[in-house]
């Protein structure tokens, strides 16, 4: 295979096998991984050498000797109900004592907070001793909990690998680079590391300084994860700096947020956005110093999108100041692939799932079965936003026990490299721009409806399918926040606006729909010819007698009990352009009690007497309602047709179109080539329509064909 664009995880003792894979897969770079090292023989193969480094756990002796400079976190205890007299709360009862230790070194009455959860008020009468907070004079039958500051004793990613992959090395402690003396030490140690790695071509920062939120329970099992969290960025020193810069103090409860830990699923508070901005500025400034140091030693500097990425925010205002040469990230589906591929940086690189870990690569495992559906989704995204490089992570010795997987990766490498070659690194022909509207906008581009990276979640999959479908479609996609709509209206280059999510979440918008400016701007956009697609509970904010604020635009409304005495219209399913290639095969968790609101609306599907798919015309524009949209080939086709219909541009759909929903195509004008893919594990027949030309094809399972 042609050499290039492939980064292979190396492993000492696998030298001969690696030499064979270099030829088979066209490998041009080799990397170490967490828990593996490269032998001198591997380093001397003439390949680019990637070396992984995590600066905050690099010098464990320094961390052990300076435990007052360990990273810290705000935690909250369980809730306890007061009965008679004082209430005792064991603050660490369901937390992992190998991961956390309460910070008793600070003024606890300043950095801890006892909350009356029944009233939402701070309770000031309490004292602490030996792991217990005693609440004095509590109100009987009120619930109480304790927000407290804790040291992080075990760096979360190292801890995960110990508990998942049976690592044996000593527990690594995460040091906090916010302190100037720690910064100086880190730069000194890093510079020595650079001198000690003369053969390293690429420094892969994993990532920089603060891990996403990962908390374990008393049994050493995952308790909570928020891939977008900032809980690990706190310290008394950071809080003092913040207060000086922003003019107000953050409280423990500002972080605990009623036990929600500022999940991205809720509308962010101004305080939390300020805290994020404060950390983004700092992380970008110190990360730049680290990148500049790598460049000083003539090494490329790339960042892994994950692990300690809090504050980097690739779609934020400060990211490009860091000066990275590339970003590499784990690609587990089309959404995460686009999350990486769309980052404004010189190059992007995908680490495809599955990682070569024993949870998949074990006796009786089926790595090909795991990989194939992932590659189908990732390939759709890469066709739309080509990436420079690909690779894998983990333990190569495990992967080589599965010859069928080795053959499967050969196919993936060939297809990946063909897309890079014929696309010339440029996106294919696009139709028009679609906007995705939520409370986070650009900052969370391709990051909505996710708890943890690429992992299925019951509250998410019914909406994540919308992004998964969009990731491989011929539309430009822009993520818009309500502030943009509020201040500027819907941008003039947006043809269709999508709002998808559960009521009151950041993805649907919550109280943003109580703002007349937002509501009027979206109505105006549709009335003047724009398209609006709502999924789940779009524009949901119960007020003025209705839940869906844009019921007049959508043509449907949801009954929540307040108008149950009003008779609802009886409707029948109608045929429509949107369903000509087939119906939605699943609405996921779906919605109940959605009924036709506007007389002119057409209902295209009904389940359990509830409207699950409907269309409406509003002024010169159009709208579509869907009760949910998990990803499938059939559902992606319905969304494709819905977007063209909502934009009033149905006639343009067949300018580049495959008749079989299991197949798709993309046109690359710069090379004059068309890529046609089979997004299934079965052979498919299809007709490719492109600029009034028609070609009949038969595609083998997973095939990628160039015309």
Secondary structure, DSSP 4 states (H G I P E B T S, - for coil): ----SEEEE--TT-HHHHHHHHHHHT--EEE--TT----HHHHTTSSEEEEEE-GGGS-HHHHHHTGGGB-EEEEE---EE--SS-EEEETTTTS-TTTEEE--SS-HHHH-EEEETTTTEEE--EEEETTEEEEPSPPTT-EEEEEEEEEE-S-HHHHHHHHHH---SPPPPPB-TTSHHHHHHHHHHHHHHHHH-TT--EEEES-SSBPPEEEE-TTSSEEEEETT--GGGB-HHHHHHHHHHHSSPPPHHHHHGGGTTT-TTSPPPHHHHHHHHHHHHHHHHHHHHHHHHHHHTT-EEEEEESSSBTTT-TTSSSGGGG--SEEEEEE-SHHHHHHHHTSSSSEEEEEESSPB-TTTSSTT--HHHHHHHHHHHHHHHHHHS--SEEE--B-HHHHTT-HHHHHHHHHHHHHHHHHHHHHTT-------EEEEEESSGGGGTT-SS-SSTT---TTTHHHHHHHHHHHTSSSEEEEEEHHHHHHH-S-TTEEEEEEEE-TTSTTT-GGGGG-HHHHHHHHHHHHTT-EEEEEESTTEEEETTEEETTHHHHSEEE--STTTTSPPPP------GGGTT---S--TT--SSEEE-STT-EEEEEETTEEEEEEEEETTEEEEEES-----HHHHHHHHHHHHHHTT-GGGGGGEEESSTTEEEEEETTTTEEEEEE-SSS-EEEEEEETTEEEEEEE-TT-EEE-
